[in-house]
Amino acid sequence: MLKRILIILLLAATVAAAKDKDRFQQVRPVQLDRDGEKWAQKTLKKMSVEQKVGQMIMPLKPADFMNVNSPEFLKLRDLVQKYHLGGITLTVKAEGPFLYKNYPYEAAAWTNALQAASDIPLIFTADFERGLSMRLNGGTVFPHAMAFGAAHSKADAEAFGRITALESRAIGVHWNFFPDSDVNSNPANPIINTRSFGEDPTLVGDLTAAYIHGSHEGGMLATAKHFPGHGDTSTDTHLSMARVEGNAAHLESIELPPFRRAIDAGVDAVMIGHMQIPALESDPNKVATIDSVVVEGLLRQKLGFQGIVVTDALDMNALNRLFAKPGQPDSGRSTVESVKAGADIALQPTSVEAAYNALLAAVKSGEIPESRIDASVIKILRAKASVGLDKARFIDLEKVDELVGKPDSMAVGQQVADRAVTLVRDNGKVLPLKRSAGIAGTNSTGLTYGQVGAAGTRLFALVLTDDMRTDYGREFARELRTRVPDVNVTFVDSRVAGAMTEQVLAAADAAQSVVIAAYVTPSAGKMVNINGQMVAALSLDTATAGLVKSLLQRDAAKTAVVAMGSPYLAQDFPEIQTYLCAFSNATVSETGAVKALFGEIPIRGKLPVSIPNIAARGFGIDRELQASAGGTNANPSDQ
């Protein structure tokens, strides 16, 4: 009898496990199998023209916690159902420099709830350029793409793609808008910069292809952006129109090679940038996004790409200015024109309703043949099937804490950041910094309370950020204090730089060693005050730059400047004598930079870009491990 009961219980458990397997997504490498193709074809045949149009529209929504009966969730659910949306781009709320990150469980519950509201499985996308941690707390932290260029490792890029895929699929996200395949050949570029792997087309292509392979292995779709290349521009397309001024030969030799590599690597999608390309199109109103010469002619016919073409965000000013007038928002024509040019997905339209209605009207009037819509929708359905959405749409919430933020994944992010640190200038008088006597290692912090006390004069650190209320620089300061508990750390932004000049200079004069950590990184719509004018530039504002110049004029010999972002910072300060680049403001880069300052890791990074009048691409001063406790400076005799 007991044996029979055990058999029954075992069978029941097996059935339950089978049901869970059928219900939850089973992550596997990206692959469209025969069953998936059948599902895509069968689904397309059953769809109305309204459903087809909806598959091509993808809005951006924050993955906040919402009660399923709340007005906010019901509004979002109704949006999915009314307009038959094919997918949603996951984001979080932002306000100026502040990003209000959520947690993986919130995002996972959000994707599950919306999947339940849709007749056809939704495909969730995200802009996880630096992995899950770019939008959510708890995920593996990776530095900016340029750090991978400095580390120059295809294995690192492949692991980056694989880990990002693992964590993204765990919360129900299937498709990443990365890798950035732009070649950052213009030092004045205010929006690409460290988002690019570098200025060498071969290196960018190698790391692009490696990332795609890793992403596919982890079960996630990848996107090469911003076609045909956003690296040689000096304009932020979130604010205004950008122009790629190079001739056809420049496009062929610099901009296009990484996209060719991406296509050869089987990239699933290509994102079109909002740029004017005079070498391809003389009409100033023919932005690449709505230009069939670029999309159909160059990308599809010449380069042979047959995957999904997705627009860059349609609400960006670079494109919006062509369709929206004062008091008259875009009526949806930007969506219609982008589809006519060859796009398969209209990303982030100003109004979902306007985009949907305009595209539907264009199909019903015959302006766009329904066969053209079918060609896009079948690709979207195939993409869904290739990540297993034809079989199951929900994710298992109980698996989130097993897959997100795994210790070995976290270690990879830190290793990349460590390997990326590049020493560009070294006067031999500052590095390595010395830990305080009795501080034997980076984890030795002593008493929990009351350890720091009054700031000492041995080490002064100046942290420069866009807004000192943000978290940028906090990890840097914590890492310094584990080594020098009485380090004097001062945070400065443009609002206080002028008023704090005397205080900062006095602290620097009194210190034996000085570190300046400059957080200058690209972000959408960023404006900087340069000589009284607000401009889109990736540099320090006039007030902060003036403070740095004053400090360097007095104390350059004992000062190390660390670029926690744009490596081009040094071209504005030729007085710099000791200069390190971390290429990112991520916490792992903060930790890596401090370890490098104290000689705790070898420094072997190489510049993936040229810094005008400072150093050429490929340059980097190698330093081996030099750490030791005690003392006041690397070269006491030079004091």
N, C-alpha and C positions, 0 to 999 in steps of 0.2 A: 504493500500500500504506500509506504513512504517513498519507495522508488518511483512509483507512478506519479505521486505528487511532485517530486523533484523534476520529473520529465515534463510535466505540464507547466511548471514554473519556468523551466528553461525554454520551452517553446514560446511561452508568453513573452519572455524577455527578448527572444530572438525576433518575434513579430514586432514588438515595440521598437527595437533597434532598427529594424528594416523600415518602419514607418518614419522614424526620425531621419534616416538616411535619405528617404524619398522627399522629406519635407525640407531639409536643410541643404544649402549649396555645398557641393563637394568640390573643393578647390583642386584644380589640376592645371598643368601647363595649357596655355591658350591653344585651342585646336578646334576647328570646325569639322565634326565627324559627319557621317552619312545621315544619322538621325537628326542632327542639328540642321543640316541643309533641308531635309524633308520638313522639319518644323517651320523653318523660315518660309519656304515656298507655300506650305499649307496655310500659315498664318496670313501671309500677304493676300492670298486669294479670298480670304474671308473678310478682309478689312474694307470698310467704307472709305470714300475719299476723305471724309473728315478725320477718320482715325489715322490715315496715312499722313496727312498734313501735320497732325499733332506729333507724330513720331519724330519730325524734323526740327522741333522747337525744344530748346533746353534752357530753362531759366536757372538762375542762381538763387539758392535759398540757404539760410543758416540752419544748422542742425541743432537747434535748441531742444531742451526738454519741453514737451507739450503734453498736457493731458489730452487724451484722444477725444474728449467731449468739449474741449475748450474752443472758443471762437477762432483762435489762431490756427489750431489744427484743422478744424472743419473748413476754414477758408482755403488752406493749402490742399486738403483732400479734394475739395470741389474744383480747384484749379487743375489738378491732375485729371480728374474725371471729365470735366466739361470740355477741356481742350485736348484730351487724349494724349497727354505728354509722353514722349518716348523716353525721357530721362530727366534727371535733375543734377545740377552741379552743387555739391556740398561745400558750404563755407561756414564761417562764423562771423559774428558781428564785429565791426571795427569802427573806431572813432578817432580820426586823425592818426597819430602814431600808436594808438592803443588797440591791441587785438585781444578780444575777449574769447579766449580759447575755452572750448568745452572738453568733455572727457569721452573716451571711446565708447563706454556703455551708453551714454546719451545718443551718440551718433548711430550706434548699432540699433538701438530701439527705434530711432527715427526712421532709418531706412526700412526696417521691418514693417513699421506701421504704414508707411507710404506704399510699400509693395502690396500690402493687403488691400489698398484702396484702388489699385489699378487693374484693369481687365488684362492688359498685356504686361508682362514683367517689365519693370523700369530698369534702365541701366543708369547707375550712379557714377558720376565723374567727380573729379576734384583736381585742384591745382596744388598737388603735393610736390612742389619742386624740391623741397628739402625733407621729403618724407612726411609721414603722418604728423610728426611733431610740429610741422609748420602751421597746422590748424588746431590740433588737439593735444592736450596734455597727456603724458604717459607713453607716447610712442618713442621709437628710437630717434635720437637727435643726430641729424647729419648737417655738415656745413654746406655753404653755397657751392654751386657747381664748379666755380673757379678754383676752389680748394682741391677738387679732384684733378683739375688740370695741373696744379702745382705738385701734387703727389704723383701724377703721371702713371697711374696704374689702371689698366683695363679690368683687372680682377676686382679692384675696389668699386669701379663703376658698375660692374655686373652684380656684385653683392648689394650695392645700393638699390638697384632695380629689384632684386629678388626680395630683400627685406621690406622695401616699401610695398611691394605686392602682397607679401604675407600679411602685413599689418592692415593694409587697406581692405583686402578681401575679408578679414576678420570682422570688420564693421559694416560690410555690405557695399563697399565701393569697388567698382570693376575696371575703371578706366582713368588713367592719370594724364593730365595735360603736361607731359614732360617726356623726353628730354628737350631742353632748349638747345637747338642746333644752330643758333646764331654764332657767327664768328665775330667776336668783339674787337674789331680792328680800329675803332674810333675811340680814343681815350676820353672824348667829351660826351660819350653816350650816357645819358642820364637814367636810362631805364633797363638796359641789359646788363652791362658791366659784369659784376660777379655772378650773375645768373647764367653766364656763358662759361663753357669750359676753358675758353682762351681765344687767342687770336690766330692760332695755327689751324688751317682747315683740316689738316691730316689728324692732328690731335683731337680736335672737336669731333671729327668723324669717327675716330677710333672709340672714344668714350661714349658717343651717342649710340653706336652699334652695340657696345658692351652692355650699356644700360638696358637697351631694348631686349637683348637676350635674357638678361636677368629678370626683367619684368615679365616676359612671356613665361619663363620657367616657373615664376611664382603665381601665374594665373591672372595677370593683369594686362590690359591693353595699354599701349603707349602711343604718344603723340609727338611728332617732330614739329617744332615751332621756331620762329614765326616766318613762314615762307613768304617770299624767296630769300629772306635774310634781313634781320633787323640790327645787325651788329655795326654797320657803317652809317649810323644816323646820329644826330645830335638832338633829337626831339623825342619827348615822351608822348606816345600816341594816345595816352589817357587824356592828354591836355590839348594836343593839336596835331596837325598832319605832319608826318615824317616823310622825308625824301631819301631814297637811296641813289646817290649821285653817280656811282660808278658806271662805267660803260659796260657793254656786253661782255668784253673780255674779263673785266673785274668780277662780274656776276659769275661767270663760268669758272674762274680760277679760285675765287675766295668764298662767295656766298653759297653756291650750289653744291660743292663737294660733300659737305656733311649731310645734306638732304638726300643725295644719291646713296650715301652709305646707309642712311636710315631706311631707305626704300629697299636696298639690297638685304638689309637685316630683317625685313618683313614688318616694318612699322605699320601699325593699324590705321593711323590717322595722321593727317598733316593739317596744321592750323595756319590759316592765311592771315598775314599781318595787314594792318591798316596803313599802307604806305603807298606813296607815289614812286613809280619806277620809270623814270624818263628813258632809260635804255630800252624799255619794252613798250612804253605807252606815252605818247606826247600829250594826251588830253589830261590837264591837271585835275579834272573831276573823276578820272578813272582810277580810283583807289584799287589796289590789288584785290581786295575782298570782293569787289563787284566788277572785276575785269576778267572776261573770259580769255583774254590773251594770256593772262598770268595763270589762271586756274586750269582751263581746258587746254590751252595751247602749250604752255611751258610745263606745268606739273603733270598733266595727264598724258599728253601726246609725246612731248619730248623726253620727259623723265620716266614715263611709263607707269606712274602711280595709279593703281586701280582701287585703292582703299577709300576710307571715309575722309572727306574734306570738311573741316569744321571752321567756321569763321572765328576770328578773335571776338571778344565781347562787343556786341553791336551797340551798346550804350556808351562806348568810348567816344570822346569828343572828335577824334580824328575822322571818324565816319559820320557821327551824329550831325556834324555841322552841315553835311550835304543834304540832309533830309529833315532836320528839325529847324523851325523858325521860332523867333521869340513868341511865346504864347501858344505855339503850335508844335506839340511834340511829334516825333516820328510817327507817321501813320501806318508804319509797317512796310513802307517801300524798301527800306534797307534790307529786310528779309527777302522780299521778292527779288530784288536786284542781285543779291548774293546767290540765291538759288539759280537764277538765270545764268549767272557767271560760272556755276558748277559746284557750289557748296551743297553738302548733304545735310548739314546741321547748322541751324541759326542759333548761335550761342548768346545767351544773356541779352535778349532784346529789351528795349526800354519798357515795352508793354507786351506781355504774352498775348493779351486779347487782340491788340492791334496787329501783331505779327501773324497770329493765327488767321484772323479774318482777312488780312490782305493777301496772304498766300493762298488761302482757300478760294478767294474771289478770283485770283489770277488763274487758278486751275479751272474753275468753272467757266470763266470767260474764254478760255483757250489761249491766254497769254503764255501759260506754261502747260505743256501737254501732260496729261496724267501719267503717261509712260515715263516722263522725266521724273516724276515723283516716285513712281514704282522703282526706278533704278536706284534712287537714294534709300528708300525704305527697305529694300531687300538687303542692302549692305548693313543697315542698322540692325535688322533682325538677325543676320548672320553673325554680327559682332556679339549680340546677346547670346546666341547659341554657342559661340566659341568660348564663352566663359561659363557655360552651363546653365544659363537662365531658362533654357527650354525644358530643363529637368526639375529645377527647384529655384525658388526665388528668395527664400528666407535664410537668415544666418543664425547660428546657434549662439545665443548670448552667453551660455556657459563656457564657451571656448575663448571668449575675448581675452580673459586674463591669462590664458595659456599662450596666446600668440602675439599679443601686443607688448612691446617693451621687454622682450626676452634678454637676459643678461648677455648672451653671446652676441646678440644683435647690437645692443648698446655698446659693447666693446668695439665692434666694427666702426661705428660712428666716431668714437674717440680716436681710434687708430688712424683713421683717415685725416682727422683734424690735426693730429700730432705730426703726421708725415707731411702735411701741407705747409707747415710753417717755413717761411723762406727768409733768410737773412740777406738783405740787399746791401746794407752798409754796416761797418763795424770799425770803430776807431780804437778798439782794444782797451778802452778805459771803463766800460760800463758792464759788459757781460763777462761771465755770468754773475747775476746778482747773488748775494749770499743770504742764506737763512740766518735767523737770529740764533745766537748761541743757545744750545739746549733743545732746539727744534730739529729733531733727527729725521723727520720725514713729513711728507705732505699731509698725512692724516693725523699728525700729532698736534692737537689743538689745546691741550692743557685743560684748565678749569672751564666749566660750562658758562659761568657768569663772571663778569668782572675781569676778564683776562686782558682786554685791549687797553682800557684806561686811556690816559691822555696820549694824543698822537706824538710820536717821537720825531726826531730829525734825521734818522738814518735813511729812510726811504719815503719819498713823496710821489704819489700817483695822481695824475690828473686825468679824469675820465670825461670825454667829450661826446655828447649825444645830442640828438635832435630835441629831446625833451627829457630832462633829468628825472622826471616822475616815472618813466618807464623802467622796465627790468634790465635794460641794457647796461652792462658794466657791473651789475651786482655780483654775478658769479666771478667775474674778474677780481673784484675787490675781496670776495670771500677767499679765493685761492691765494691772493697775496697775504691775507691775514693768517692763513695756516702756516706761512713761512716766516713772516715778519709781523707778529701780533700788534705792534704799535705803529704800523705803517699809517701814514697820513694820506687818506684818500679823499679827494675833492671832486664832486660832480659839477659839471658846468654845461649849460646850453646857451643858445643865443640870447635869451632873455636876461641872463645875469652875467654874461662874459665881461661886459664893460665894467660893471660895478665891482666885480671880483678880481679885477686885474692886479691891484696892489696886494691883496691877500695871497693870491696864487704866486706872484713873483717872490714875495717874502718867504713863503713856504719852500719854494724851489731853491732860493738862495741858501736857505738854512740847511737843506738836505744834502746828504752825501751822494745820493743817487736819485734820479728823477725818471719816472716812466709816464709817457703820455699815451693813453689808449684812445684812439679816434674811431668812433662808430659812424662810418659814412657808407651807407648801403642803399641800393636802389629800392624804391617803393612807388606804387602807383600814384601819380599826381603830385609828387613831392616838389615843393617850391622852396627856394633858398633866397635869403636877402643878400644880394651882392651889390654893394655901393648904393643902397637905397632902392634897388629894383628887385622885385620878386621874379625870379627866373627858374626855369627847370634846369637844374644843374646838380651834379653829384660831387659836391665839395663842401667845405666848411663855410658858414656864413661869414660876412665881413668882420663882425665883432669877435667871433671865436677865433678866426684866422689871425686877427690882430693880436689876440692874447698869446697864441702859439708863437708867432713871430717874435714878440717881445721876450718870451721865455727863452727861446732858442738863441736869440742874440746875446743873452747873458749867460746861459747855462747849457749850451749845446754839447759841450764836451762830456758832461756827466749825465746826459739825457738819452734815453732810448725811446723812440717813437714806434708804436705798434699800430699798424693799420688793421683795425677790426672790421674790414670791409674793403672798399675800393683801394687797390694797390697804387692807383694813380695819385693818391694824396701827396706823395713826396715831391711831385713836380711843382707844387705850390710853395714848398719850403726847402730850397736848396741848402739851407743852413744845417739840415739834419745830418748828423754824423753817425748815428746808430739807428738802423731802420729795419724793422721786421714786418712781414706781411702774414696775416692769418686768413685773409680773403673772406671772412664771414663774421657775423655777430652772434652766431649760435653759441650756446653754452659750452659745447665741446671745443669750439675754437678758442673761447676764453680760457678754458683749462689748458689747452695745448699751448697757447701763447705764454701763459705764466710758467708752465713747465720749461719751455724753451728759454725764457728769460733767466731762469735759475739753473740752466745747464742740465736739467734732469732727463732730457731726451736729446738724441742727436738731431741736428738741424740739417736737413738735406733737400728741402723743397727747392724747386726751380721756377722762376717766373714764367707763367703761361702767357704773359703779355709783355709788351715793351712799355717802359715808363719813360716818356720823353725827357731827355737830358739827364736821366738818372741811370737807367740800366736797360739792356736789351733782353728780349725774350730768351729764356733758357739760362739766364744768369742766376746764381745763388751761391752764397758762401757756405761751405760745409763746416759744421762744427760737431765734434763728437761729445759724448757725455763729459760734463765738467763739474757736476754738482758736488758740493761739500758743505758741511755745516760750519757756522761761525764766521768770523771775519766781517769786514765792512765793504769790501769791493773786490772785483776780480783782480785788479792790479793796484794794491795798496801803495806801491812806490810811485804811482802816477798821480796820487792825490795832491 
